[in-house]
Amino acid sequence: QVLVVESGGGSVQPGGSLRLSCAASGTIFNFEAVGWYRQAPGKQREFVARITAGDDTNYADSVKGRFTISSTNARNTVYLQMNSLKPEDTAVYSCNVVLGRVGYWGPGTQVTVSS
């Protein structure tokens, strides 16, 4: 069983930055893709960013130019660097690690952006 854990969430003022981390039990060096998603209260979960094994990345339009997804060389952690945060970025952020065409979710980490 693959256990996925996110960390790095917290409270920040508008314009601030946070870096989220996504790690899985053991190593996730052979991931096919890792995606970050978020869910705000009363809203459906939405796609934020994704990185593939070949380091291809893509982003939701709402975060382009502000968020950056990356992985360590050992591929044991995937990061989501979030800059210029806005109140509308407030949500629970979860990562999904795809291994063997199966996606594994973590429990999520809360990000709150408010003044």
N, C-alpha and C positions, 0 to 999 in steps of 0.2 A: 504494500500500500504506500502511496506517495502522499506525504503530508506537506502542505504548502503553507507558509507563514509570511504575512506581510508585516512590515514595521516602518516606523518613521513618521507616522501621522501625528497630528497635534493641532494646536490653535495658532493662528498667525494673522497679522493685520493685512489688509489689502495692500498689494504691492510686494508682499514678502515672498519668501521661498521655503520650500520643504523638499527633502529627498526621501522618497519611499523606496523600500527594499523588498524584494520578493525572493525567498529562499525555499528550497524543498529539502526534504529529508535526503541525506546522502548528497549526491551532486546532481545537478540538472544539466550536465554537460551535453547530453544528447537530446536536449529539447528540440522539438520541431518548430515551436513558436511559443512565445510568452506574450500574453496580452494583459493590459491593465484596463479595468472597467470601473465605473463608479455608479453609485445609486444615491440620489438625494431623496429626502423624505417625501413620500407621496408621488414619486416618479419612478419610471422604469429604469432598470440598469442600462447604461449606455457605454459604448466603446470609447476608450480614451486613446490608447496607443498600443502598438504591437511590434515585436521584433522577431525575425525568423532566424533559423539556424545559420542562414547565409548573411545575417546582419542587415537584411532589408528591414526598413522601418516604415510605418505609416501611422498617421495621427488623425484624430477627429479635427474637423475644421475649427472647432471652438478652442482648441489648445495649440494649434500650429504656431510655431514661433515662440511659444512660452514654455512648453514641456519638451523634455528630451528623454527618450528611452535608450538604455544601453545595458550591456552585460559585461561582466568581468571576463578576462581571457580564459579563465578556467570554467566559465559559464556556470558558476555555482550560485551566482546572485544576479538578479536583473533589477536595475534601478529605474526609477522615474523621477527625474529632476524637474521640479515644478517651480517656475519663476513667475513674477508678476501676477501673483495669485489674486483672484477676484472673489467676491462673496458668492457668486454663482458656481464657483468651484467646490463649494462646501458639499461633502458627500462622504459616504463610505467607499473607500477605494479597495478593490480586490484584484488579485492577479490570477490568471488562468494559465497553467503550464500544460502544454500539449506534449505528451510522451506516448509514442506508439499509437498515435491518432486518438488518444483518450485525453480529455481535458480534466485537469485537477484544479479545484478552486481552494483558495485560502479563505479564512473567516473575514478578512478585511481589516482595514485600519481607518479610523475616523480622521477626516481633514475638515477643519472649521476655519473659515476665513471671515473675520468680522473685526470691526473697529470698536 
